[in-house]
Amino acid sequence: MSDFWFIRHGQAGTRLKYDTLSEIGHQQARLLGEYLARHGTTFSHIVIGGLERHRETAESVLDAYKTYGATIPEPIVDGDWNEFDLDAVYRCVAPQLSKTDEGFAQGYEAMQKQVAEQGAVAESLVNRRWNPCDGAVVKAWVTGQCSVDCETWVAFRDRIRGALEKLVTANPEGNVAVFTSATPTAISLAQAMGLDDRQVFNLAGVMINSAISTLRFGEGGALRMFNFNTVPHLDDAALRTHR
């Protein structure tokens, strides 16, 4: 029997430098590591996505294990668990939407102004809230409304499905930790539960930074969701962030 522990990275940086952890993100990851190590949670395999925020989250967790004197396996870095590149999607989609949707064009201009004025402020709302422009751009990308020269939604979704299949095919025993992002986790959960693409972002949108979601691969060769979006290490509500 294998349990796949999908661990979302801690709170990321600003829109100007998203692929890193904020101070809160480092704290979340450290608390997660201390919680897991203190409770004797063991991992037979550890997989880390190729992004900086994945690596920083994993390092904080694994450092806690070392502090507790626990033995941990050598991590494997697998870029197939990377999140999609929102900046690249914006570069492809936003100019097209701006030409056909005046409301989007106005909102996008306002958001760019906010980023220019407040983008370096870690706790600014422009960095910590999902902007309507984000939703419009992602929707256009997922539905294929706009042509792109970056990774398509279908290619991204299939990349994550392939990474999940690779894990399952390896059929490791014990707990397998996967340090990744919200959307790869949501795609994996949706695959196990037979959900369609529309439900992926419903799952991803509520995930808390440094949360754990688990899939169990047991007898009969079927994956099933065991738990979702758990944060037993975050007693302080102020640390339960989403972006």
C-alpha positions as a Python dict, from the first residue, in 0.01 Angstrom:
ca = {
    (1, 'M'): (0, 0, 0),
    (2, 'S'): (127, 347, -91),
    (3, 'D'): (15, 689, 24),
    (4, 'F'): (111, 982, -197),
    (5, 'W'): (142, 1299, 10),
    (6, 'F'): (105, 1605, -212),
    (7, 'I'): (254, 1900, -25),
    (8, 'R'): (177, 2246, -160),
    (9, 'H'): (458, 2498, -134),
    (10, 'G'): (448, 2768, 131),
    (11, 'Q'): (324, 3117, 54),
    (12, 'A'): (510, 3242, -252),
    (13, 'G'): (667, 3580, -321),
    (14, 'T'): (520, 3880, -496),
    (15, 'R'): (397, 3904, -854),
    (16, 'L'): (733, 4058, -935),
    (17, 'K'): (918, 3755, -795),
    (18, 'Y'): (668, 3478, -742),
    (19, 'D'): (895, 3173, -757),
    (20, 'T'): (1034, 3203, -407),
    (21, 'L'): (890, 3181, -57),
    (22, 'S'): (778, 3480, 145),
    (23, 'E'): (870, 3507, 512),
    (24, 'I'): (532, 3353, 594),
    (25, 'G'): (598, 3078, 340),
    (26, 'H'): (924, 2984, 511),
    (27, 'Q'): (743, 2980, 847),
    (28, 'Q'): (467, 2756, 712),
    (29, 'A'): (718, 2509, 569),
    (30, 'R'): (921, 2504, 889),
    (31, 'L'): (611, 2438, 1099),
    (32, 'L'): (506, 2160, 864),
    (33, 'G'): (845, 1991, 892),
    (34, 'E'): (844, 2017, 1270),
    (35, 'Y'): (493, 1873, 1288),
    (36, 'L'): (569, 1577, 1061),
    (37, 'A'): (902, 1497, 1226),
    (38, 'R'): (761, 1533, 1577),
    (39, 'H'): (481, 1289, 1492),
    (40, 'G'): (720, 1036, 1343),
    (41, 'T'): (587, 1055, 986),
    (42, 'T'): (823, 866, 759),
    (43, 'F'): (869, 878, 382),
    (44, 'S'): (1006, 602, 162),
    (45, 'H'): (1048, 837, -135),
    (46, 'I'): (1063, 1216, -172),
    (47, 'V'): (995, 1394, -501),
    (48, 'I'): (1048, 1768, -541),
    (49, 'G'): (920, 1976, -831),
    (50, 'G'): (1176, 2180, -1019),
    (51, 'L'): (1065, 2525, -906),
    (52, 'E'): (1244, 2735, -646),
    (53, 'R'): (939, 2753, -418),
    (54, 'H'): (916, 2372, -423),
    (55, 'R'): (1283, 2339, -331),
    (56, 'E'): (1266, 2596, -51),
    (57, 'T'): (958, 2431, 99),
    (58, 'A'): (1118, 2086, 85),
    (59, 'E'): (1444, 2214, 237),
    (60, 'S'): (1264, 2359, 539),
    (61, 'V'): (1067, 2039, 592),
    (62, 'L'): (1370, 1813, 553),
    (63, 'D'): (1586, 2034, 777),
    (64, 'A'): (1331, 1977, 1053),
    (65, 'Y'): (1370, 1600, 1007),
    (66, 'K'): (1747, 1635, 1042),
    (67, 'T'): (1703, 1841, 1358),
    (68, 'Y'): (1495, 1558, 1505),
    (69, 'G'): (1761, 1306, 1399),
    (70, 'A'): (1523, 1129, 1161),
    (71, 'T'): (1645, 936, 857),
    (72, 'I'): (1515, 1063, 524),
    (73, 'P'): (1565, 926, 172),
    (74, 'E'): (1758, 1122, -89),
    (75, 'P'): (1510, 1350, -268),
    (76, 'I'): (1453, 1325, -642),
    (77, 'V'): (1389, 1643, -842),
    (78, 'D'): (1126, 1601, -1114),
    (79, 'G'): (1030, 1904, -1320),
    (80, 'D'): (719, 1726, -1443),
    (81, 'W'): (560, 1834, -1114),
    (82, 'N'): (607, 2204, -1193),
    (83, 'E'): (312, 2439, -1191),
    (84, 'F'): (208, 2595, -1522),
    (85, 'D'): (382, 2923, -1604),
    (86, 'L'): (120, 3191, -1537),
    (87, 'D'): (352, 3467, -1658),
    (88, 'A'): (394, 3292, -1993),
    (89, 'V'): (19, 3239, -2020),
    (90, 'Y'): (-36, 3610, -1951),
    (91, 'R'): (213, 3710, -2220),
    (92, 'C'): (26, 3499, -2474),
    (93, 'V'): (-335, 3559, -2372),
    (94, 'A'): (-362, 3909, -2222),
    (95, 'P'): (-286, 4101, -2545),
    (96, 'Q'): (-547, 3896, -2732),
    (97, 'L'): (-815, 3948, -2468),
    (98, 'S'): (-734, 4318, -2448),
    (99, 'K'): (-812, 4356, -2819),
    (100, 'T'): (-1153, 4189, -2797),
    (101, 'D'): (-1274, 4268, -2443),
    (102, 'E'): (-1274, 4633, -2334),
    (103, 'G'): (-1362, 4541, -1976),
    (104, 'F'): (-1065, 4307, -1953),
    (105, 'A'): (-836, 4568, -2110),
    (106, 'Q'): (-935, 4823, -1847),
    (107, 'G'): (-899, 4576, -1562),
    (108, 'Y'): (-563, 4457, -1691),
    (109, 'E'): (-433, 4813, -1717),
    (110, 'A'): (-548, 4881, -1360),
    (111, 'M'): (-381, 4563, -1234),
    (112, 'Q'): (-54, 4651, -1408),
    (113, 'K'): (-64, 4991, -1238),
    (114, 'Q'): (-119, 4824, -900),
    (115, 'V'): (174, 4592, -961),
    (116, 'A'): (397, 4884, -1059),
    (117, 'E'): (301, 5076, -744),
    (118, 'Q'): (266, 4795, -488),
    (119, 'G'): (416, 4485, -645),
    (120, 'A'): (723, 4491, -423),
    (121, 'V'): (515, 4507, -103),
    (122, 'A'): (484, 4148, 15),
    (123, 'E'): (142, 4178, 178),
    (124, 'S'): (-16, 4408, -81),
    (125, 'L'): (-356, 4279, -196),
    (126, 'V'): (-236, 4271, -555),
    (127, 'N'): (6, 3999, -449),
    (128, 'R'): (-225, 3807, -218),
    (129, 'R'): (-558, 3798, -402),
    (130, 'W'): (-665, 3629, -722),
    (131, 'N'): (-741, 3917, -959),
    (132, 'P'): (-1038, 3890, -1201),
    (133, 'C'): (-785, 3923, -1483),
    (134, 'D'): (-611, 3609, -1358),
    (135, 'G'): (-935, 3415, -1384),
    (136, 'A'): (-1012, 3549, -1733),
    (137, 'V'): (-665, 3468, -1863),
    (138, 'V'): (-662, 3117, -1719),
    (139, 'K'): (-1013, 3045, -1850),
    (140, 'A'): (-915, 3156, -2201),
    (141, 'W'): (-604, 2936, -2178),
    (142, 'V'): (-792, 2629, -2051),
    (143, 'T'): (-1072, 2656, -2307),
    (144, 'G'): (-836, 2724, -2597),
    (145, 'Q'): (-1006, 3056, -2667),
    (146, 'C'): (-668, 3214, -2741),
    (147, 'S'): (-374, 3069, -2928),
    (148, 'V'): (-53, 3036, -2728),
    (149, 'D'): (311, 2962, -2797),
    (150, 'C'): (366, 2845, -2438),
    (151, 'E'): (257, 2515, -2282),
    (152, 'T'): (-110, 2453, -2353),
    (153, 'W'): (-359, 2349, -2086),
    (154, 'V'): (-392, 2003, -2240),
    (155, 'A'): (-14, 1958, -2250),
    (156, 'F'): (17, 2074, -1889),
    (157, 'R'): (-266, 1851, -1766),
    (158, 'D'): (-123, 1552, -1950),
    (159, 'R'): (224, 1622, -1811),
    (160, 'I'): (88, 1602, -1457),
    (161, 'R'): (-116, 1292, -1535),
    (162, 'G'): (198, 1132, -1673),
    (163, 'A'): (396, 1221, -1362),
    (164, 'L'): (123, 1068, -1146),
    (165, 'E'): (115, 753, -1358),
    (166, 'K'): (493, 725, -1325),
    (167, 'L'): (462, 736, -947),
    (168, 'V'): (183, 481, -937),
    (169, 'T'): (357, 246, -1183),
    (170, 'A'): (667, 248, -965),
    (171, 'N'): (436, 119, -688),
    (172, 'P'): (658, 225, -399),
    (173, 'E'): (577, 105, -49),
    (174, 'G'): (507, 351, 228),
    (175, 'N'): (455, 726, 216),
    (176, 'V'): (573, 919, -89),
    (177, 'A'): (611, 1296, -47),
    (178, 'V'): (559, 1513, -354),
    (179, 'F'): (647, 1882, -309),
    (180, 'T'): (453, 2065, -577),
    (181, 'S'): (188, 2333, -636),
    (182, 'A'): (-189, 2369, -618),
    (183, 'T'): (-286, 2288, -976),
    (184, 'P'): (-71, 1972, -1012),
    (185, 'T'): (-219, 1849, -685),
    (186, 'A'): (-572, 1930, -804),
    (187, 'I'): (-517, 1750, -1136),
    (188, 'S'): (-394, 1442, -949),
    (189, 'L'): (-694, 1444, -715),
    (190, 'A'): (-934, 1498, -1005),
    (191, 'Q'): (-779, 1207, -1191),
    (192, 'A'): (-829, 977, -894),
    (193, 'M'): (-1189, 1092, -839),
    (194, 'G'): (-1295, 1095, -1203),
    (195, 'L'): (-1357, 1470, -1209),
    (196, 'D'): (-1345, 1677, -1526),
    (197, 'D'): (-1125, 1976, -1602),
    (198, 'R'): (-1383, 2224, -1474),
    (199, 'Q'): (-1345, 2089, -1121),
    (200, 'V'): (-966, 2115, -1112),
    (201, 'F'): (-963, 2485, -1038),
    (202, 'N'): (-1239, 2449, -779),
    (203, 'L'): (-997, 2227, -589),
    (204, 'A'): (-686, 2432, -659),
    (205, 'G'): (-851, 2758, -564),
    (206, 'V'): (-913, 2662, -202),
    (207, 'M'): (-578, 2500, -127),
    (208, 'I'): (-385, 2647, 163),
    (209, 'N'): (-13, 2710, 139),
    (210, 'S'): (186, 2414, 279),
    (211, 'A'): (-130, 2200, 293),
    (212, 'I'): (-121, 1821, 261),
    (213, 'S'): (-351, 1624, 31),
    (214, 'T'): (-319, 1247, 10),
    (215, 'L'): (-402, 981, -245),
    (216, 'R'): (-394, 615, -142),
    (217, 'F'): (-297, 339, -382),
    (218, 'G'): (-404, 12, -232),
    (219, 'E'): (-532, -332, -315),
    (220, 'G'): (-711, -357, -646),
    (221, 'G'): (-480, -104, -810),
    (222, 'A'): (-710, 195, -767),
    (223, 'L'): (-624, 543, -643),
    (224, 'R'): (-860, 712, -401),
    (225, 'M'): (-847, 1039, -216),
    (226, 'F'): (-760, 988, 148),
    (227, 'N'): (-756, 1350, 267),
    (228, 'F'): (-754, 1699, 120),
    (229, 'N'): (-605, 2036, 211),
    (230, 'T'): (-510, 1952, 570),
    (231, 'V'): (-300, 2195, 776),
    (232, 'P'): (-264, 2046, 1126),
    (233, 'H'): (61, 2239, 1166),
    (234, 'L'): (-101, 2582, 1123),
    (235, 'D'): (-274, 2664, 1453),
    (236, 'D'): (-261, 3036, 1381),
    (237, 'A'): (-537, 3132, 1137),
    (238, 'A'): (-318, 3418, 1009),
    (239, 'L'): (-83, 3159, 863),
    (240, 'R'): (-353, 2989, 656),
    (241, 'T'): (-288, 3173, 332),
    (242, 'H'): (-395, 3083, -20),
    (243, 'R'): (-160, 3283, -244),
}
